[in-house]
Amino acid sequence: MEKNQVTALIEIKAMPKTKYGYSDLAKSIAQFDEVDSVRLMSGSFDLAVMVKCDSVNQVGKFVAECLSPLDGVIGISTHFVIGRYKDDGKILTVEEDEDDRGLYTV
């Protein structure tokens, strides 16, 4: 993750399309530059979307203007990553997840 970049996990509850399920919606979401990954999930929501933006406000704007209006989206919950302990299989030290001021990147 780049310094001062905000990462968020966005849970999307969706209405599947006949014959296509969640595929069309997932492919539409995957086209946005902010989106790092899109995964079909079991449980209380259908799609898990990881996004990376320059600010919390930018994440909010992305959710409001890009994700919420998509056909099939019936609910969204956004969670911000405030710290990392292991990423891409690598255990991280505190210093690897801090910004230059010693604060966790949010």
Salt bridges, closest charged atoms under 4 A:
GLU11 OE2 - HIS79 NE2 3.26
ASP24 OD2 - LYS17 NZ 3.94
ASP87 OD2 - ARG84 NH1 2.67
GLU96 OE2 - LYS90 NZ 2.76
ASP97 OD1 - ARG84 NE 2.91
ASP99 OD2 - ARG101 NH2 2.75
